[in-house]
Amino acid sequence: MTKMLHVLKANGCLPKRIPSFICHGRCSSYIQVSGSRMWQMERSCMCCQESGEREATVSLFCPNEKRKFRKVTTKAPLECMCRPCTGIEEYSIIPQEIAGFAEEGPLTTSAHFRRSSAL
């Protein structure tokens, strides 16, 4: 979690800066050939995301309104952690037979790797 200043605004009220938090950071991601299925790639995409949230109520000064103060509720992350970004659909994984690699034999050297035109 990283500290930041958040500006709360509401129509007819003066903006107010309050201390808050954001999730900001790096998480590991990778893609590799599957150890059990040589025709598939294993992907892991992790993103810095919130894990729970905290809520705060703040009073804003509204000089031109009948009620001079308006309560505004805001939220911030409770904790941050690396979580999966998105899933990969099974239909996007192409077996080596369809991709044209099966007739070339086992994938043993980098010379066998080429960009797939089927994607």
C-alpha positions in Angstrom: 0.0 0.0 0.0 1.1 3.5 -0.8 0.0 6.7 0.9 -1.6 9.4 -1.2 -3.7 12.5 -1.0 -7.2 12.1 -2.3 -9.4 15.1 -3.2 -13.1 14.7 -2.3 -15.5 16.8 -4.4 -19.3 17.3 -4.4 -21.4 19.9 -6.2 -21.7 23.1 -4.2 -19.0 22.1 -1.8 -15.4 23.1 -1.4 -13.0 20.3 -2.4 -11.2 18.7 0.6 -7.9 16.8 0.5 -7.7 13.8 2.8 -4.9 11.2 3.3 -5.7 7.9 1.7 -4.1 4.7 0.3 -3.7 3.0 -3.1 -2.4 -0.3 -4.2 0.7 0.2 -6.2 3.4 -2.2 -7.0 4.7 -5.1 -9.1 3.8 -8.7 -9.2 5.5 -11.6 -11.0 4.0 -13.0 -14.3 5.3 -15.7 -16.6 4.5 -17.9 -19.5 6.2 -21.3 -20.1 5.7 -24.6 -21.8 3.7 -27.0 -19.6 5.7 -29.7 -17.9 3.0 -32.3 -18.4 1.5 -31.1 -21.7 4.1 -30.0 -24.2 1.5 -28.7 -26.5 0.2 -26.2 -24.0 1.6 -23.1 -22.4 1.2 -22.3 -18.7 0.5 -18.7 -18.0 0.5 -16.8 -14.7 -0.5 -13.1 -14.7 -0.5 -11.6 -11.2 -1.6 -8.0 -10.6 -1.4 -5.7 -7.5 -5.0 -5.5 -6.2 -6.9 -4.6 -3.1 -7.8 -7.2 -0.6 -10.7 -5.8 1.4 -11.6 -2.1 1.8 -12.0 0.5 4.5 -14.6 3.2 4.6 -14.4 6.7 5.9 -17.0 9.5 6.3 -15.8 13.0 5.7 -17.6 16.4 6.1 -17.3 18.8 3.2 -18.0 22.5 3.7 -20.7 23.8 1.3 -20.9 27.6 1.7 -23.9 28.3 -0.6 -26.2 25.6 0.8 -28.7 25.7 3.6 -26.9 22.9 5.4 -23.3 24.1 5.4 -21.8 20.6 5.8 -22.4 17.5 3.7 -21.1 14.1 4.7 -19.4 12.1 2.0 -18.4 8.5 2.2 -15.2 7.3 0.6 -13.3 4.0 0.4 -9.7 2.9 0.3 -8.0 -0.5 0.2 -7.6 -2.4 3.5 -4.6 -4.4 2.2 -2.9 -5.0 -1.1 -1.7 -8.3 -2.6 -0.7 -10.0 -5.8 -3.8 -11.6 -7.3 -4.6 -13.2 -10.7 -5.3 -10.5 -13.4 -7.5 -12.6 -15.7 -7.9 -16.2 -16.7 -6.9 -17.7 -20.1 -9.8 -19.5 -21.9 -9.1 -23.1 -22.9 -10.2 -22.4 -26.5 -7.2 -20.0 -26.9 -4.7 -22.8 -26.3 -3.8 -24.5 -29.6 -2.6 -28.2 -29.5 0.7 -28.8 -31.5 -1.2 -30.9 -34.1 -3.3 -28.0 -35.1 -0.5 -25.5 -34.9 1.6 -27.6 -37.3 4.4 -28.6 -35.0 3.5 -32.4 -34.7 5.1 -33.3 -38.1 8.4 -31.6 -37.0 9.1 -34.0 -34.2 9.7 -33.1 -30.5 10.4 -29.5 -29.6 14.1 -29.8 -28.5 15.8 -26.6 -29.6 14.9 -23.0 -30.0 15.1 -23.4 -33.8 11.8 -25.3 -33.6 9.9 -22.3 -32.2 8.1 -20.0 -34.6 5.3 -17.5 -34.5 1.9 -19.3 -34.9 -0.1 -18.0 -37.8 -3.2 -19.8 -36.4 -3.7 -17.2 -33.7 
